[in-house]
Amino acid sequence: MEKELICICCPKGCHLKVDAENNSVQGNGCNRGIEYGINEVTNPVRVITSTVKVENGELAVVPVKTKNPIPKDLNFKCMEEINKITVNAPIKIGDIIIKNILGTNVDIVATRNVKKI
């Protein structure tokens, strides 16, 4: 079965035709397109970005993201877990907000500093 995708590895946006059964990709402008195409049809993953509530901070929320991509089918469950959390300032970039989200061995980390008030 062939699936058509647009590669998101670079700004070119190559139009890919991916045959998952034969692990073949057509239309890619570079090798990254091959890897992206195969992964997208066999094991799609995403980096999740969101915000977490902050108490006693100069900001009401801190931006966060998954340190690595997680399986796409866990996106909504991941967001549910992130939305349950409130952290206390101060927060530093790279601080682990949630360790090992949903048993994926991927941490949710802060992407901005938030000073305590």
Biopython code that builds the backbone (N, CA, C, O; Angstrom):
import numpy as np
from Bio.PDB.StructureBuilder import StructureBuilder

atoms = [
    (1, "MET", "N", (0.834, -1.177, 0.000)),
    (1, "MET", "CA", (0.000, 0.000, 0.000)),
    (1, "MET", "C", (0.883, 1.246, 0.000)),
    (1, "MET", "O", (1.811, 1.360, 0.800)),
    (2, "GLU", "N", (0.591, 2.151, -0.881)),
    (2, "GLU", "CA", (1.379, 3.374, -1.021)),
    (2, "GLU", "C", (0.653, 4.528, -0.342)),
    (2, "GLU", "O", (-0.561, 4.683, -0.473)),
    (3, "LYS", "N", (1.424, 5.338, 0.388)),
    (3, "LYS", "CA", (0.862, 6.496, 1.072)),
    (3, "LYS", "C", (1.614, 7.744, 0.616)),
    (3, "LYS", "O", (2.836, 7.726, 0.472)),
    (4, "GLU", "N", (0.867, 8.829, 0.390)),
    (4, "GLU", "CA", (1.484, 10.093, -0.015)),
    (4, "GLU", "C", (1.621, 11.000, 1.189)),
    (4, "GLU", "O", (0.680, 11.162, 1.966)),
    (5, "LEU", "N", (2.810, 11.599, 1.345)),
    (5, "LEU", "CA", (3.122, 12.489, 2.456)),
    (5, "LEU", "C", (3.879, 13.698, 1.938)),
    (5, "LEU", "O", (4.431, 13.678, 0.839)),
    (6, "ILE", "N", (3.896, 14.732, 2.728)),
    (6, "ILE", "CA", (4.788, 15.865, 2.478)),
    (6, "ILE", "C", (5.845, 15.828, 3.570)),
    (6, "ILE", "O", (5.522, 15.863, 4.757)),
    (7, "CYS", "N", (7.092, 15.758, 3.172)),
    (7, "CYS", "CA", (8.202, 15.675, 4.114)),
    (7, "CYS", "C", (8.337, 16.998, 4.874)),
    (7, "CYS", "O", (8.223, 18.078, 4.295)),
    (8, "ILE", "N", (8.582, 16.889, 6.185)),
    (8, "ILE", "CA", (8.729, 18.084, 7.023)),
    (8, "ILE", "C", (10.151, 18.234, 7.573)),
    (8, "ILE", "O", (10.380, 18.995, 8.514)),
    (9, "CYS", "N", (11.096, 17.510, 6.987)),
    (9, "CYS", "CA", (12.472, 17.552, 7.491)),
    (9, "CYS", "C", (13.200, 18.852, 7.145)),
    (9, "CYS", "O", (14.133, 19.240, 7.847)),
    (10, "CYS", "N", (12.791, 19.512, 6.093)),
    (10, "CYS", "CA", (13.420, 20.774, 5.710)),
    (10, "CYS", "C", (12.374, 21.634, 5.002)),
    (10, "CYS", "O", (11.264, 21.161, 4.757)),
    (11, "PRO", "N", (12.691, 22.859, 4.673)),
    (11, "PRO", "CA", (11.705, 23.752, 4.038)),
    (11, "PRO", "C", (11.282, 23.365, 2.621)),
    (11, "PRO", "O", (10.320, 23.933, 2.103)),
    (12, "LYS", "N", (11.965, 22.421, 1.982)),
    (12, "LYS", "CA", (11.606, 22.053, 0.611)),
    (12, "LYS", "C", (10.219, 21.422, 0.522)),
    (12, "LYS", "O", (9.511, 21.640, -0.461)),
    (13, "GLY", "N", (9.817, 20.645, 1.526)),
    (13, "GLY", "CA", (8.499, 20.023, 1.520)),
    (13, "GLY", "C", (8.304, 19.045, 0.374)),
    (13, "GLY", "O", (7.322, 19.139, -0.362)),
    (14, "CYS", "N", (9.217, 18.119, 0.217)),
    (14, "CYS", "CA", (9.135, 17.140, -0.872)),
    (14, "CYS", "C", (7.858, 16.310, -0.755)),
    (14, "CYS", "O", (7.429, 15.956, 0.343)),
    (15, "HIS", "N", (7.265, 16.009, -1.899)),
    (15, "HIS", "CA", (6.076, 15.158, -1.955)),
    (15, "HIS", "C", (6.541, 13.709, -2.065)),
    (15, "HIS", "O", (7.096, 13.292, -3.081)),
    (16, "LEU", "N", (6.304, 12.956, -0.998)),
    (16, "LEU", "CA", (6.789, 11.588, -0.919)),
    (16, "LEU", "C", (5.692, 10.590, -1.255)),
    (16, "LEU", "O", (4.517, 10.811, -0.962)),
    (17, "LYS", "N", (6.095, 9.498, -1.868)),
    (17, "LYS", "CA", (5.244, 8.328, -2.041)),
    (17, "LYS", "C", (5.953, 7.198, -1.303)),
    (17, "LYS", "O", (7.051, 6.786, -1.676)),
    (18, "VAL", "N", (5.302, 6.704, -0.244)),
    (18, "VAL", "CA", (5.927, 5.724, 0.630)),
    (18, "VAL", "C", (5.212, 4.385, 0.488)),
    (18, "VAL", "O", (3.993, 4.291, 0.631)),
    (19, "ASP", "N", (5.997, 3.361, 0.203)),
    (19, "ASP", "CA", (5.490, 1.989, 0.158)),
    (19, "ASP", "C", (6.028, 1.283, 1.396)),
    (19, "ASP", "O", (7.185, 0.862, 1.420)),
    (20, "ALA", "N", (5.188, 1.152, 2.427)),
    (20, "ALA", "CA", (5.621, 0.588, 3.703)),
    (20, "ALA", "C", (5.966, -0.887, 3.589)),
    (20, "ALA", "O", (6.858, -1.369, 4.288)),
    (21, "GLU", "N", (5.278, -1.605, 2.725)),
    (21, "GLU", "CA", (5.527, -3.039, 2.580)),
    (21, "GLU", "C", (6.928, -3.316, 2.044)),
    (21, "GLU", "O", (7.570, -4.286, 2.450)),
    (22, "ASN", "N", (7.399, -2.474, 1.142)),
    (22, "ASN", "CA", (8.723, -2.656, 0.544)),
    (22, "ASN", "C", (9.773, -1.701, 1.103)),
    (22, "ASN", "O", (10.910, -1.686, 0.631)),
    (23, "ASN", "N", (9.400, -0.898, 2.113)),
    (23, "ASN", "CA", (10.312, 0.102, 2.690)),
    (23, "ASN", "C", (10.963, 0.960, 1.622)),
    (23, "ASN", "O", (12.178, 1.158, 1.628)),
    (24, "SER", "N", (10.148, 1.472, 0.700)),
    (24, "SER", "CA", (10.694, 2.332, -0.353)),
    (24, "SER", "C", (9.997, 3.689, -0.337)),
    (24, "SER", "O", (8.815, 3.805, -0.011)),
    (25, "VAL", "N", (10.769, 4.706, -0.698)),
    (25, "VAL", "CA", (10.271, 6.083, -0.733)),
    (25, "VAL", "C", (10.671, 6.690, -2.065)),
    (25, "VAL", "O", (11.810, 6.541, -2.508)),
    (26, "GLN", "N", (9.733, 7.371, -2.700)),
    (26, "GLN", "CA", (10.011, 8.106, -3.936)),
    (26, "GLN", "C", (9.664, 9.573, -3.713)),
    (26, "GLN", "O", (8.781, 9.897, -2.919)),
    (27, "GLY", "N", (10.362, 10.448, -4.414)),
    (27, "GLY", "CA", (10.080, 11.877, -4.362)),
    (27, "GLY", "C", (10.914, 12.642, -3.369)),
    (27, "GLY", "O", (10.808, 13.865, -3.287)),
    (28, "ASN", "N", (11.750, 11.946, -2.604)),
    (28, "ASN", "CA", (12.580, 12.625, -1.606)),
    (28, "ASN", "C", (13.755, 13.327, -2.271)),
    (28, "ASN", "O", (14.319, 12.841, -3.252)),
    (29, "GLY", "N", (14.112, 14.484, -1.714)),
    (29, "GLY", "CA", (15.256, 15.220, -2.222)),
    (29, "GLY", "C", (16.537, 14.889, -1.486)),
    (29, "GLY", "O", (17.619, 15.286, -1.918)),
    (30, "CYS", "N", (16.430, 14.159, -0.365)),
    (30, "CYS", "CA", (17.614, 13.779, 0.408)),
    (30, "CYS", "C", (17.302, 12.521, 1.208)),
    (30, "CYS", "O", (16.164, 12.050, 1.226)),
    (31, "ASN", "N", (18.314, 11.987, 1.862)),
    (31, "ASN", "CA", (18.138, 10.758, 2.637)),
    (31, "ASN", "C", (17.255, 10.947, 3.863)),
    (31, "ASN", "O", (16.646, 9.990, 4.341)),
    (32, "ARG", "N", (17.179, 12.178, 4.379)),
    (32, "ARG", "CA", (16.307, 12.417, 5.522)),
    (32, "ARG", "C", (14.855, 12.141, 5.160)),
    (32, "ARG", "O", (14.077, 11.696, 6.005)),
    (33, "GLY", "N", (14.488, 12.400, 3.914)),
    (33, "GLY", "CA", (13.128, 12.135, 3.451)),
    (33, "GLY", "C", (12.802, 10.651, 3.458)),
    (33, "GLY", "O", (11.666, 10.263, 3.732)),
    (34, "ILE", "N", (13.780, 9.831, 3.162)),
    (34, "ILE", "CA", (13.578, 8.382, 3.199)),
    (34, "ILE", "C", (13.270, 7.947, 4.633)),
    (34, "ILE", "O", (12.293, 7.241, 4.882)),
    (35, "GLU", "N", (14.112, 8.374, 5.566)),
    (35, "GLU", "CA", (13.918, 8.000, 6.971)),
    (35, "GLU", "C", (12.580, 8.529, 7.492)),
    (35, "GLU", "O", (11.840, 7.805, 8.159)),
    (36, "TYR", "N", (12.274, 9.788, 7.188)),
    (36, "TYR", "CA", (11.013, 10.373, 7.635)),
    (36, "TYR", "C", (9.824, 9.593, 7.083)),
    (36, "TYR", "O", (8.905, 9.254, 7.829)),
    (37, "GLY", "N", (9.834, 9.308, 5.793)),
    (37, "GLY", "CA", (8.712, 8.622, 5.153)),
    (37, "GLY", "C", (8.460, 7.251, 5.741)),
    (37, "GLY", "O", (7.319, 6.907, 6.050)),
    (38, "ILE", "N", (9.505, 6.469, 5.899)),
    (38, "ILE", "CA", (9.357, 5.124, 6.466)),
    (38, "ILE", "C", (8.856, 5.206, 7.905)),
    (38, "ILE", "O", (7.933, 4.486, 8.287)),
    (39, "ASN", "N", (9.469, 6.086, 8.704)),
    (39, "ASN", "CA", (9.039, 6.221, 10.105)),
    (39, "ASN", "C", (7.596, 6.700, 10.217)),
    (39, "ASN", "O", (6.853, 6.249, 11.089)),
    (40, "GLU", "N", (7.205, 7.605, 9.343)),
    (40, "GLU", "CA", (5.863, 8.182, 9.435)),
    (40, "GLU", "C", (4.773, 7.148, 9.157)),
    (40, "GLU", "O", (3.685, 7.239, 9.726)),
    (41, "VAL", "N", (5.039, 6.188, 8.312)),
    (41, "VAL", "CA", (4.009, 5.178, 8.030)),
    (41, "VAL", "C", (4.138, 3.944, 8.923)),
    (41, "VAL", "O", (3.169, 3.199, 9.068)),
    (42, "THR", "N", (5.300, 3.709, 9.520)),
    (42, "THR", "CA", (5.458, 2.519, 10.354)),
    (42, "THR", "C", (5.400, 2.816, 11.846)),
    (42, "THR", "O", (4.866, 2.012, 12.609)),
    (43, "ASN", "N", (5.938, 3.953, 12.279)),
    (43, "ASN", "CA", (5.963, 4.299, 13.698)),
    (43, "ASN", "C", (6.005, 5.819, 13.848)),
    (43, "ASN", "O", (7.051, 6.374, 14.185)),
    (44, "PRO", "N", (4.879, 6.504, 13.601)),
    (44, "PRO", "CA", (4.891, 7.967, 13.667)),
    (44, "PRO", "C", (5.114, 8.481, 15.093)),
    (44, "PRO", "O", (4.523, 7.980, 16.050)),
    (45, "VAL", "N", (5.969, 9.477, 15.207)),
    (45, "VAL", "CA", (6.273, 10.088, 16.500)),
    (45, "VAL", "C", (6.170, 11.610, 16.372)),
    (45, "VAL", "O", (6.267, 12.163, 15.276)),
    (46, "ARG", "N", (5.974, 12.267, 17.503)),
    (46, "ARG", "CA", (5.872, 13.721, 17.529)),
    (46, "ARG", "C", (6.530, 14.276, 18.784)),
    (46, "ARG", "O", (6.557, 13.620, 19.825)),
    (47, "VAL", "N", (7.062, 15.495, 18.677)),
    (47, "VAL", "CA", (7.480, 16.278, 19.828)),
    (47, "VAL", "C", (6.252, 17.078, 20.256)),
    (47, "VAL", "O", (5.615, 17.741, 19.438)),
    (48, "ILE", "N", (5.929, 17.008, 21.539)),
    (48, "ILE", "CA", (4.771, 17.716, 22.074)),
    (48, "ILE", "C", (5.246, 19.001, 22.730)),
    (48, "ILE", "O", (6.203, 18.988, 23.505)),
    (49, "THR", "N", (4.587, 20.106, 22.426)),
    (49, "THR", "CA", (4.865, 21.375, 23.088)),
    (49, "THR", "C", (3.586, 21.857, 23.755)),
    (49, "THR", "O", (2.491, 21.693, 23.217)),
    (50, "SER", "N", (3.737, 22.456, 24.936)),
    (50, "SER", "CA", (2.567, 22.932, 25.678)),
    (50, "SER", "C", (3.037, 23.921, 26.733)),
    (50, "SER", "O", (4.150, 24.444, 26.659)),
    (51, "THR", "N", (2.187, 24.170, 27.704)),
    (51, "THR", "CA", (2.536, 25.005, 28.847)),
    (51, "THR", "C", (2.054, 24.322, 30.119)),
    (51, "THR", "O", (1.129, 23.510, 30.097)),
    (52, "VAL", "N", (2.703, 24.671, 31.230)),
    (52, "VAL", "CA", (2.346, 24.156, 32.548)),
    (52, "VAL", "C", (2.135, 25.351, 33.469)),
    (52, "VAL", "O", (2.880, 26.329, 33.413)),
    (53, "LYS", "N", (1.107, 25.263, 34.320)),
    (53, "LYS", "CA", (0.815, 26.333, 35.271)),
    (53, "LYS", "C", (1.961, 26.503, 36.262)),
    (53, "LYS", "O", (2.588, 25.533, 36.688)),
    (54, "VAL", "N", (2.220, 27.776, 36.621)),
    (54, "VAL", "CA", (3.288, 28.109, 37.560)),
    (54, "VAL", "C", (2.696, 28.879, 38.737)),
    (54, "VAL", "O", (1.917, 29.813, 38.551)),
    (55, "GLU", "N", (3.071, 28.478, 39.949)),
    (55, "GLU", "CA", (2.710, 29.229, 41.151)),
    (55, "GLU", "C", (3.925, 30.018, 41.624)),
    (55, "GLU", "O", (5.063, 29.558, 41.519)),
    (56, "ASN", "N", (3.664, 31.209, 42.146)),
    (56, "ASN", "CA", (4.708, 32.086, 42.695)),
    (56, "ASN", "C", (5.759, 32.484, 41.664)),
    (56, "ASN", "O", (6.923, 32.687, 42.010)),
    (57, "GLY", "N", (5.358, 32.595, 40.411)),
    (57, "GLY", "CA", (6.297, 32.949, 39.370)),
    (57, "GLY", "C", (5.968, 34.269, 38.708)),
    (57, "GLY", "O", (4.855, 34.777, 38.836)),
    (58, "GLU", "N", (6.941, 34.825, 37.996)),
    (58, "GLU", "CA", (6.723, 36.060, 37.260)),
    (58, "GLU", "C", (5.785, 35.844, 36.079)),
    (58, "GLU", "O", (5.215, 36.800, 35.554)),
    (59, "LEU", "N", (5.622, 34.593, 35.660)),
    (59, "LEU", "CA", (4.691, 34.224, 34.590)),
    (59, "LEU", "C", (3.685, 33.214, 35.131)),
    (59, "LEU", "O", (3.984, 32.468, 36.064)),
    (60, "ALA", "N", (2.505, 33.196, 34.547)),
    (60, "ALA", "CA", (1.458, 32.268, 34.990)),
    (60, "ALA", "C", (1.687, 30.849, 34.482)),
    (60, "ALA", "O", (1.212, 29.882, 35.078)),
    (61, "VAL", "N", (2.420, 30.734, 33.374)),
    (61, "VAL", "CA", (2.710, 29.422, 32.791)),
    (61, "VAL", "C", (4.148, 29.389, 32.302)),
    (61, "VAL", "O", (4.758, 30.429, 32.056)),
    (62, "VAL", "N", (4.684, 28.171, 32.165)),
    (62, "VAL", "CA", (6.011, 27.969, 31.595)),
    (62, "VAL", "C", (5.856, 27.067, 30.374)),
    (62, "VAL", "O", (5.166, 26.050, 30.441)),
    (63, "PRO", "N", (6.493, 27.430, 29.258)),
    (63, "PRO", "CA", (6.445, 26.541, 28.092)),
    (63, "PRO", "C", (7.266, 25.280, 28.356)),
    (63, "PRO", "O", (8.329, 25.323, 28.976)),
    (64, "VAL", "N", (6.738, 24.152, 27.865)),
    (64, "VAL", "CA", (7.400, 22.862, 28.033)),
    (64, "VAL", "C", (7.346, 22.085, 26.726)),
    (64, "VAL", "O", (6.576, 22.411, 25.822)),
    (65, "LYS", "N", (8.184, 21.042, 26.643)),
    (65, "LYS", "CA", (8.154, 20.155, 25.479)),
    (65, "LYS", "C", (8.683, 18.797, 25.890)),
    (65, "LYS", "O", (9.328, 18.646, 26.928)),
    (66, "THR", "N", (8.392, 17.802, 25.046)),
    (66, "THR", "CA", (9.007, 16.505, 25.267)),
    (66, "THR", "C", (10.467, 16.612, 24.847)),
    (66, "THR", "O", (10.785, 17.236, 23.835)),
    (67, "LYS", "N", (11.341, 16.008, 25.621)),
    (67, "LYS", "CA", (12.775, 16.076, 25.308)),
    (67, "LYS", "C", (13.083, 15.349, 24.010)),
    (67, "LYS", "O", (14.011, 15.717, 23.290)),
    (68, "ASN", "N", (12.302, 14.316, 23.713)),
    (68, "ASN", "CA", (12.422, 13.534, 22.482)),
    (68, "ASN", "C", (11.013, 13.265, 21.965)),
    (68, "ASN", "O", (10.042, 13.455, 22.697)),
    (69, "PRO", "N", (10.890, 12.831, 20.732)),
    (69, "PRO", "CA", (9.558, 12.503, 20.220)),
    (69, "PRO", "C", (8.952, 11.309, 20.960)),
    (69, "PRO", "O", (9.666, 10.430, 21.443)),
    (70, "ILE", "N", (7.621, 11.299, 21.037)),
    (70, "ILE", "CA", (6.887, 10.176, 21.611)),
    (70, "ILE", "C", (5.947, 9.625, 20.540)),
    (70, "ILE", "O", (5.653, 10.319, 19.566)),
    (71, "PRO", "N", (5.471, 8.387, 20.702)),
    (71, "PRO", "CA", (4.533, 7.840, 19.719)),
    (71, "PRO", "C", (3.312, 8.741, 19.537)),
    (71, "PRO", "O", (2.730, 9.231, 20.506)),
    (72, "LYS", "N", (2.948, 8.943, 18.301)),
    (72, "LYS", "CA", (1.853, 9.855, 17.956)),
    (72, "LYS", "C", (0.548, 9.477, 18.645)),
    (72, "LYS", "O", (-0.237, 10.359, 18.992)),
    (73, "ASP", "N", (0.302, 8.199, 18.849)),
    (73, "ASP", "CA", (-0.959, 7.793, 19.464)),
    (73, "ASP", "C", (-1.035, 8.142, 20.952)),
    (73, "ASP", "O", (-2.087, 7.962, 21.566)),
    (74, "LEU", "N", (0.053, 8.634, 21.541)),
    (74, "LEU", "CA", (0.050, 9.063, 22.940)),
    (74, "LEU", "C", (-0.115, 10.572, 23.106)),
    (74, "LEU", "O", (-0.100, 11.069, 24.232)),
    (75, "ASN", "N", (-0.272, 11.310, 22.006)),
    (75, "ASN", "CA", (-0.341, 12.770, 22.080)),
    (75, "ASN", "C", (-1.400, 13.271, 23.054)),
    (75, "ASN", "O", (-1.098, 14.097, 23.915)),
    (76, "PHE", "N", (-2.623, 12.793, 22.936)),
    (76, "PHE", "CA", (-3.706, 13.303, 23.771)),
    (76, "PHE", "C", (-3.536, 12.886, 25.231)),
    (76, "PHE", "O", (-3.834, 13.673, 26.130)),
    (77, "LYS", "N", (-3.066, 11.669, 25.485)),
    (77, "LYS", "CA", (-2.812, 11.229, 26.858)),
    (77, "LYS", "C", (-1.693, 12.051, 27.481)),
    (77, "LYS", "O", (-1.747, 12.392, 28.662)),
    (78, "CYS", "N", (-0.680, 12.365, 26.683)),
    (78, "CYS", "CA", (0.424, 13.196, 27.154)),
    (78, "CYS", "C", (-0.088, 14.577, 27.556)),
    (78, "CYS", "O", (0.278, 15.097, 28.610)),
    (79, "MET", "N", (-0.928, 15.163, 26.722)),
    (79, "MET", "CA", (-1.497, 16.474, 27.040)),
    (79, "MET", "C", (-2.341, 16.428, 28.313)),
    (79, "MET", "O", (-2.313, 17.368, 29.108)),
    (80, "GLU", "N", (-3.083, 15.354, 28.512)),
    (80, "GLU", "CA", (-3.876, 15.209, 29.737)),
    (80, "GLU", "C", (-2.971, 15.231, 30.970)),
    (80, "GLU", "O", (-3.298, 15.870, 31.970)),
    (81, "GLU", "N", (-1.834, 14.533, 30.900)),
    (81, "GLU", "CA", (-0.900, 14.501, 32.019)),
    (81, "GLU", "C", (-0.260, 15.873, 32.247)),
    (81, "GLU", "O", (-0.118, 16.310, 33.389)),
    (82, "ILE", "N", (0.119, 16.538, 31.182)),
    (82, "ILE", "CA", (0.719, 17.872, 31.295)),
    (82, "ILE", "C", (-0.270, 18.841, 31.931)),
    (82, "ILE", "O", (0.118, 19.662, 32.763)),
    (83, "ASN", "N", (-1.533, 18.757, 31.553)),
    (83, "ASN", "CA", (-2.548, 19.674, 32.069)),
    (83, "ASN", "C", (-2.857, 19.463, 33.547)),
    (83, "ASN", "O", (-3.462, 20.336, 34.169)),
    (84, "LYS", "N", (-2.468, 18.350, 34.118)),
    (84, "LYS", "CA", (-2.699, 18.073, 35.545)),
    (84, "LYS", "C", (-1.659, 18.743, 36.440)),
    (84, "LYS", "O", (-1.865, 18.859, 37.648)),
    (85, "ILE", "N", (-0.554, 19.181, 35.861)),
    (85, "ILE", "CA", (0.620, 19.615, 36.626)),
    (85, "ILE", "C", (0.599, 21.117, 36.910)),
    (85, "ILE", "O", (0.214, 21.926, 36.066)),
    (86, "THR", "N", (1.024, 21.461, 38.126)),
    (86, "THR", "CA", (1.346, 22.846, 38.493)),
    (86, "THR", "C", (2.726, 22.808, 39.147)),
    (86, "THR", "O", (2.984, 21.961, 40.002)),
    (87, "VAL", "N", (3.615, 23.723, 38.747)),
    (87, "VAL", "CA", (4.967, 23.764, 39.306)),
    (87, "VAL", "C", (5.171, 25.065, 40.066)),
    (87, "VAL", "O", (4.452, 26.042, 39.860)),
    (88, "ASN", "N", (6.153, 25.061, 40.937)),
    (88, "ASN", "CA", (6.507, 26.250, 41.705)),
    (88, "ASN", "C", (7.763, 26.884, 41.130)),
    (88, "ASN", "O", (8.725, 26.193, 40.795)),
    (89, "ALA", "N", (7.742, 28.211, 41.019)),
    (89, "ALA", "CA", (8.916, 28.946, 40.566)),
    (89, "ALA", "C", (9.968, 28.892, 41.672)),
    (89, "ALA", "O", (9.602, 28.734, 42.837)),
    (90, "PRO", "N", (11.242, 29.014, 41.360)),
    (90, "PRO", "CA", (11.809, 29.311, 40.047)),
    (90, "PRO", "C", (11.935, 28.049, 39.181)),
    (90, "PRO", "O", (12.070, 26.933, 39.682)),
    (91, "ILE", "N", (11.886, 28.274, 37.873)),
    (91, "ILE", "CA", (12.049, 27.213, 36.883)),
    (91, "ILE", "C", (13.192, 27.628, 35.964)),
    (91, "ILE", "O", (13.296, 28.793, 35.580)),
    (92, "LYS", "N", (14.038, 26.684, 35.618)),
    (92, "LYS", "CA", (15.139, 26.951, 34.687)),
    (92, "LYS", "C", (14.949, 26.130, 33.425)),
    (92, "LYS", "O", (14.390, 25.034, 33.462)),
    (93, "ILE", "N", (15.418, 26.666, 32.310)),
    (93, "ILE", "CA", (15.384, 25.922, 31.049)),
    (93, "ILE", "C", (16.038, 24.558, 31.258)),
    (93, "ILE", "O", (17.130, 24.460, 31.818)),
    (94, "GLY", "N", (15.369, 23.529, 30.810)),
    (94, "GLY", "CA", (15.895, 22.170, 30.927)),
    (94, "GLY", "C", (15.447, 21.426, 32.167)),
    (94, "GLY", "O", (15.647, 20.216, 32.269)),
    (95, "ASP", "N", (14.830, 22.147, 33.135)),
    (95, "ASP", "CA", (14.308, 21.454, 34.317)),
    (95, "ASP", "C", (13.301, 20.395, 33.886)),
    (95, "ASP", "O", (12.469, 20.633, 33.010)),
    (96, "ILE", "N", (13.385, 19.228, 34.510)),
    (96, "ILE", "CA", (12.429, 18.166, 34.221)),
    (96, "ILE", "C", (11.140, 18.464, 34.970)),
    (96, "ILE", "O", (11.125, 18.550, 36.198)),
    (97, "ILE", "N", (10.065, 18.620, 34.215)),
    (97, "ILE", "CA", (8.752, 18.917, 34.794)),
    (97, "ILE", "C", (8.002, 17.617, 35.080)),
    (97, "ILE", "O", (7.382, 17.469, 36.133)),
    (98, "ILE", "N", (8.062, 16.680, 34.138)),
    (98, "ILE", "CA", (7.493, 15.338, 34.331)),
    (98, "ILE", "C", (8.539, 14.346, 33.827)),
    (98, "ILE", "O", (8.969, 14.415, 32.676)),
    (99, "LYS", "N", (8.937, 13.434, 34.690)),
    (99, "LYS", "CA", (9.923, 12.418, 34.308)),
    (99, "LYS", "C", (9.200, 11.224, 33.695)),
    (99, "LYS", "O", (8.167, 10.789, 34.205)),
    (100, "ASN", "N", (9.743, 10.697, 32.603)),
    (100, "ASN", "CA", (9.269, 9.459, 31.990)),
    (100, "ASN", "C", (7.760, 9.493, 31.715)),
    (100, "ASN", "O", (7.017, 8.640, 32.200)),
    (101, "ILE", "N", (7.322, 10.467, 30.949)),
    (101, "ILE", "CA", (5.889, 10.632, 30.658)),
    (101, "ILE", "C", (5.312, 9.354, 30.046)),
    (101, "ILE", "O", (5.823, 8.851, 29.045)),
    (102, "LEU", "N", (4.274, 8.849, 30.638)),
    (102, "LEU", "CA", (3.525, 7.683, 30.151)),
    (102, "LEU", "C", (4.408, 6.461, 29.896)),
    (102, "LEU", "O", (4.105, 5.652, 29.020)),
    (103, "GLY", "N", (5.493, 6.323, 30.651)),
    (103, "GLY", "CA", (6.374, 5.169, 30.511)),
    (103, "GLY", "C", (7.160, 5.140, 29.213)),
    (103, "GLY", "O", (7.597, 4.074, 28.780)),
    (104, "THR", "N", (7.347, 6.295, 28.587)),
    (104, "THR", "CA", (8.045, 6.366, 27.296)),
    (104, "THR", "C", (9.549, 6.565, 27.427)),
    (104, "THR", "O", (10.263, 6.531, 26.425)),
    (105, "ASN", "N", (10.045, 6.774, 28.652)),
    (105, "ASN", "CA", (11.440, 7.142, 28.903)),
    (105, "ASN", "C", (11.777, 8.505, 28.323)),
    (105, "ASN", "O", (12.944, 8.805, 28.070)),
    (106, "VAL", "N", (10.754, 9.336, 28.112)),
    (106, "VAL", "CA", (10.935, 10.700, 27.617)),
    (106, "VAL", "C", (10.430, 11.653, 28.695)),
    (106, "VAL", "O", (9.345, 11.469, 29.246)),
    (107, "ASP", "N", (11.237, 12.677, 28.986)),
    (107, "ASP", "CA", (10.871, 13.665, 29.999)),
    (107, "ASP", "C", (10.207, 14.872, 29.360)),
    (107, "ASP", "O", (10.465, 15.205, 28.203)),
    (108, "ILE", "N", (9.341, 15.524, 30.142)),
    (108, "ILE", "CA", (8.796, 16.834, 29.780)),
    (108, "ILE", "C", (9.718, 17.854, 30.439)),
    (108, "ILE", "O", (9.926, 17.809, 31.652)),
    (109, "VAL", "N", (10.275, 18.783, 29.644)),
    (109, "VAL", "CA", (11.239, 19.746, 30.169)),
    (109, "VAL", "C", (10.779, 21.176, 29.910)),
    (109, "VAL", "O", (10.055, 21.452, 28.953)),
    (110, "ALA", "N", (11.216, 22.072, 30.784)),
    (110, "ALA", "CA", (10.925, 23.497, 30.642)),
    (110, "ALA", "C", (11.762, 24.076, 29.514)),
    (110, "ALA", "O", (12.914, 23.690, 29.317)),
    (111, "THR", "N", (11.168, 25.008, 28.775)),
    (111, "THR", "CA", (11.907, 25.641, 27.681)),
    (111, "THR", "C", (12.085, 27.146, 27.905)),
    (111, "THR", "O", (12.446, 27.881, 26.986)),
    (112, "ARG", "N", (11.826, 27.595, 29.142)),
    (112, "ARG", "CA", (12.026, 28.999, 29.487)),
    (112, "ARG", "C", (12.289, 29.115, 30.984)),
    (112, "ARG", "O", (11.805, 28.307, 31.777)),
    (113, "ASN", "N", (13.047, 30.111, 31.351)),
    (113, "ASN", "CA", (13.257, 30.412, 32.752)),
    (113, "ASN", "C", (12.066, 31.195, 33.290)),
    (113, "ASN", "O", (11.522, 32.056, 32.599)),
    (114, "VAL", "N", (11.663, 30.896, 34.518)),
    (114, "VAL", "CA", (10.617, 31.668, 35.199)),
    (114, "VAL", "C", (11.130, 31.982, 36.593)),
    (114, "VAL", "O", (11.397, 31.083, 37.391)),
    (115, "LYS", "N", (11.265, 33.284, 36.875)),
    (115, "LYS", "CA", (11.756, 33.725, 38.180)),
    (115, "LYS", "C", (10.647, 33.647, 39.221)),
    (115, "LYS", "O", (9.461, 33.738, 38.902)),
    (116, "LYS", "N", (11.057, 33.477, 40.460)),
    (116, "LYS", "CA", (10.122, 33.469, 41.583)),
    (116, "LYS", "C", (9.810, 34.902, 41.986)),
    (116, "LYS", "O", (10.688, 35.765, 41.975)),
    (117, "ILE", "N", (8.563, 35.147, 42.338)),
    (117, "ILE", "CA", (8.213, 36.489, 42.828)),
    (117, "ILE", "C", (7.834, 36.437, 44.288)),
    (117, "ILE", "O", (7.508, 37.468, 44.878)),
]
sb = StructureBuilder()
sb.init_structure("model")
sb.init_model(0)
sb.init_chain("A")
sb.init_seg("    ")
for serial, (resi, resn, name, xyz) in enumerate(atoms, 1):
    if name == "N":
        sb.init_residue(resn, " ", resi, " ")
    sb.init_atom(name, np.array(xyz, "f"), 0.0, 1.0, " ", f" {name:<3s}", serial, name[0])
structure = sb.get_structure()
